[in-house]
Amino acid sequence: MKKIGRILFCFLPFLLAYAIQILVSIPITGIVFLDAIMKAPQNSNFWDMYMDFAESLMNQNFTSVVSLFYSASVVIVFGFWYQKKFHALDMGSIPSHFNPMILLGLLLLVPGLQYVTSYVVSLTAAIHPQWLERYESLVETAGLTDASLLLVIYAVIIGPICEELIYRGVTLAYAEKEMPFFLANFLQAFLFGVYHLNVIQGVYAFFIGLFFGYIFHKTKSIFPTMLLHICFNCWGLFANENFMYKSDTPFFFLFWFVLGVVLTVLGLLSVKKGADILNRKAEAKVFTNSSDI
């Protein structure tokens, strides 16, 4: 029973993240509602005020503000949790979590995963075209097609840090203690996919989540996955429309897929080699310190 309880505990970060989102959304939604009432003309009826309120909720600024406050709250809560439990957020030690091989691997993985993920999304959309239509409608309705400053801050900086703390930092770190890594990695990637609440985003979030989990497992650090996630989102936000030249032709369709696979494999090998170097240094340091005693 205790084992089952500890496994169920791995779902707590996922549930807590949603609870924080609800708690953050309620007061901001209330402020928007009061603002809609105050701005309404005196002769407005309830329906007109409701429509103004509903339109405000679909506005990009509302989405961005809620996302920023939510992710900032998550960073505080989960950052404290991760540091308290795993003592792994020493900002002064960030350079020690990287070396040239890890940085090279991350640099290769950004375009590699973007290319491969685009094919995963295309395959998913081919299986069920309505999923892609719903996703595109969601993106357009929320105003996510226009890269405002608030959206950039959330999508490129705070959002990735927030999600890495939830899924790789806390969820995977706990899950690895209770089950083999491949099951723990599958669990956190699955929850990461469900977290996005639509099939298209869920599928590619699950897919990249597997790679992020592997990197966290190999490097034993949240910082490389944070950097990769930030760069991945940055590429997706600013270069997503232009990085697959003539992909509608058979040659380039195959070319970009092969290139993506090659870059991804080379990136993983480079990260693994860099992580092995860091781990050997850490083991040598521990052995030296124990010998001194």
SVG drawing of the C-alpha trace seen along z (x, -y; Angstrom):
<svg xmlns="http://www.w3.org/2000/svg" viewBox="-31 -56 75 58">
<polyline fill="none" stroke="black" stroke-width="0.4" points="0.0,0.0 2.8,-2.4 4.3,-1.8 1.0,-2.5 0.7,-5.7 4.1,-6.9 3.3,-6.2 0.0,-8.2 2.0,-11.0 3.7,-11.5 0.4,-12.9 0.3,-15.6 2.5,-18.1 0.2,-17.9 -2.9,-18.4 -1.3,-21.2 -0.3,-23.0 -4.0,-23.0 -5.1,-24.1 -2.7,-27.1 -4.0,-28.0 -7.6,-28.1 -6.7,-30.1 -4.8,-32.6 -7.6,-32.8 -10.4,-33.6 -9.3,-37.0 -8.1,-38.1 -11.4,-37.0 -13.2,-39.0 -11.3,-42.1 -12.1,-41.8 -15.8,-41.3 -15.8,-44.4 -14.0,-46.4 -16.6,-45.3 -19.4,-46.5 -17.8,-49.9 -17.1,-50.5 -20.6,-49.6 -22.8,-52.5 -25.7,-53.2 -28.3,-51.9 -26.5,-48.6 -28.4,-45.4 -27.0,-42.3 -26.4,-40.5 -24.3,-43.4 -22.2,-43.4 -21.8,-39.7 -20.7,-39.8 -18.1,-42.5 -16.9,-40.4 -16.7,-37.2 -14.8,-39.1 -12.3,-40.3 -11.7,-36.7 -10.7,-35.7 -8.4,-38.7 -4.7,-37.9 -3.8,-40.3 -6.1,-38.4 -4.5,-35.1 -1.0,-36.4 -1.6,-38.1 -3.2,-34.9 -0.4,-32.8 2.3,-35.1 0.8,-35.3 0.2,-31.5 3.7,-30.6 5.3,-33.0 3.3,-31.5 4.3,-27.9 8.0,-28.9 7.8,-30.2 5.9,-27.1 7.7,-24.4 11.1,-26.1 10.8,-26.1 9.6,-22.5 12.3,-21.3 15.0,-23.1 13.7,-21.9 13.5,-18.3 16.4,-17.9 18.7,-20.9 19.3,-21.4 18.5,-25.1 21.8,-26.7 21.9,-29.6 25.6,-30.1 26.4,-26.6 24.6,-26.9 27.9,-27.0 28.9,-23.7 25.9,-21.9 27.1,-22.6 30.2,-21.8 30.8,-22.2 29.4,-18.8 26.2,-19.4 25.8,-22.9 26.5,-21.4 24.0,-18.7 21.3,-21.2 22.1,-23.3 21.6,-20.3 18.4,-19.2 16.6,-22.5 16.2,-22.3 16.3,-18.5 13.3,-18.2 11.5,-21.0 11.8,-19.1 10.8,-15.7 8.0,-17.2 6.5,-18.8 6.1,-15.4 4.6,-14.0 2.0,-16.8 1.4,-16.3 0.8,-12.5 -1.5,-13.3 -3.5,-15.8 -3.7,-13.3 -5.2,-10.7 -7.9,-13.2 -8.0,-16.5 -10.5,-18.0 -7.8,-18.0 -5.7,-20.4 -8.7,-22.5 -9.6,-22.9 -6.0,-23.7 -5.7,-26.4 -9.0,-27.8 -7.8,-27.9 -4.6,-29.6 -6.4,-32.2 -9.1,-32.9 -6.5,-33.4 -4.5,-35.7 -1.4,-33.6 -0.5,-34.3 0.7,-37.7 3.9,-37.7 3.2,-40.4 5.8,-41.2 3.7,-39.5 3.4,-36.4 7.1,-36.3 8.0,-36.6 5.6,-33.8 6.2,-31.4 10.0,-31.8 11.1,-32.4 8.7,-31.9 6.6,-29.2 9.5,-26.8 11.0,-27.3 7.6,-26.7 6.9,-23.5 10.4,-22.1 10.0,-22.5 6.7,-20.7 7.4,-17.8 11.1,-17.1 12.1,-18.7 9.5,-17.4 7.4,-14.8 10.2,-12.9 12.5,-13.3 9.9,-11.6 8.8,-9.0 12.4,-7.8 12.5,-6.8 9.4,-4.5 9.7,-2.9 12.2,-2.2 13.3,-5.3 11.5,-4.4 8.2,-4.2 8.9,-7.3 9.8,-9.2 6.6,-8.0 4.5,-9.1 5.9,-12.6 5.8,-13.1 2.2,-11.8 1.2,-14.3 3.0,-17.0 0.9,-16.2 -2.4,-16.1 -1.5,-19.4 -1.9,-21.2 -5.6,-20.2 -5.7,-19.7 -4.7,-16.7 -2.2,-18.4 -0.3,-20.2 -0.6,-17.2 0.9,-14.8 4.0,-16.9 4.4,-17.9 4.4,-14.2 6.9,-13.5 9.4,-16.3 8.7,-15.6 10.3,-12.1 13.5,-13.8 13.5,-16.4 13.1,-13.7 16.1,-11.7 18.3,-14.8 17.3,-15.5 18.0,-11.9 21.5,-11.9 22.6,-15.4 21.0,-15.0 20.2,-18.7 17.1,-20.8 19.1,-23.6 19.9,-21.9 16.3,-21.0 15.3,-24.6 17.7,-26.0 16.5,-23.5 12.9,-24.2 13.5,-28.0 15.3,-27.7 12.8,-25.2 9.9,-27.6 11.8,-30.6 12.4,-28.7 8.8,-27.7 7.6,-31.2 9.8,-33.1 11.0,-30.6 8.3,-28.0 6.9,-29.3 10.2,-29.5 12.4,-26.5 11.1,-23.9 11.8,-25.1 9.6,-23.4 8.5,-20.7 5.5,-20.1 7.8,-18.5 8.8,-14.8 12.6,-15.5 12.5,-18.2 9.7,-16.4 12.1,-13.4 15.2,-15.7 13.9,-17.6 12.7,-14.5 16.1,-12.8 17.9,-16.0 15.7,-16.2 16.4,-12.6 20.1,-13.0 20.3,-16.2 18.3,-14.7 20.4,-11.6 23.7,-13.6 22.3,-16.0 21.4,-13.2 24.8,-11.5 26.5,-14.8 24.5,-15.5 25.1,-12.0 28.9,-12.3 28.9,-15.7 26.9,-14.4 29.2,-11.4 32.2,-13.8 30.4,-15.9 29.4,-12.7 33.0,-11.4 34.3,-14.7 31.7,-14.7 32.6,-11.2 36.3,-12.0 35.6,-15.1 33.7,-13.0 36.5,-10.3 39.1,-13.0 37.1,-14.6 36.6,-11.2 40.3,-10.4 41.2,-13.7 39.1,-12.8"/>
</svg>
